Amino acid sequence: MKTLALFRHAKSDWDEGVARDFDRGLNQRGRRGADLLGDDIACAGTHWDKILASPAERVRQTVDLAMPRATPIWDERLYLASSDTIFEVIREHAGNA
């Protein structure tokens, strides 16, 4: 059976003073949350064949902290994507999986 797991980036930093939303990183709470997410993934023994993710900075930081050995496929279409776009990206990368 195929399994699709979705998760959102950890808490981002609104006080960072960056010009673009895309460039906002995680705040301290978000870094702790990403670490906890990584612990939960490890405890569950979860392994993903593919990770599709937006290249937004807060997403990159979340993935790096939660799954440091992961090699995500960064797809710019996932940033602020509609559900239709998300499913399109998933279908494109699913292959025979």
N, C-alpha and C positions, 0 to 999 in steps of 0.2 A: 504494500500500500504506500502511496505517496503521501508525504506530509509537508504542509506549508506552514512555516512559522513566521509571524510578523512581530516586530517590536519597534517601538519608537525610540528616538534618541533620548538620552538622559537630559536632565534639567539644564537648559542653556543659560548663558550669562547675558542679561540685558544691560548690565552696567559696564560692559567691557569697552564701550566707546568706539566700536568698529563702525565703519560707514555702511556696510552692506549686511543685511540679515544673513545671507549665505555664509559670511565670514565669522559669525558669532560662535565662540567655543562654549565649553561647559563651565559652569560655576562649581564651587567646591561641593555642593550638594549633588550636582550632576556627576562629578568624578566618583564620589562615594557610591552613587546609584549604579554607575556603570560597573564598578568593581563588584557590587552585589549581584548584578545581572550575570557577570562572568562566573561568580561563585555558584549561582543557581544552575547555569548551563553545565558547568563542570560536574556538579553533584548529580545532575540528572543523567550524565553520560551522553549528552546530546552531541551528535556530529552532523554537520550540514555539508552536503555535497557542493552546494553553491550558496553564496551570500551575495545578494543584489542590494545595492545601497546607493543613496544619494551621496554625492561628493561634498555636501555641505560640511563645514568644519566641525560642527557639533556631532554630526553623524560619524565622521572619521574618528573623532576622539572617543566616542562611545564604543565603536567597534574595536579600536586599538586597545582600550582598557578592558573591555569585556572578553574579547577573543584575540589576544595578541598574536597568535599564530595564524590567524585567518588571512586569506588573500581574497578580499571582496572584489566583485565586479562593480566598479563605480560607474553609475549611469546618470548623467545629468538630467535626464527626463524625469527621474524620481523626485527631484526637488520640487516641492509644492504641487505634486502630481495629483490628478484626478484618479478616481478608482479605475476608470477605463484605461488610462495610461499605465497605471501600475500593472493591471492584468496584461496589457500589451507587452510590457517589458518582461514579465514572467513567462509569457508564451514564447517570446523570442529566445529566451535563454534556457527554456526547459529542455529543448532537444528531445531526446528519447527518455529523459528522466521521468 
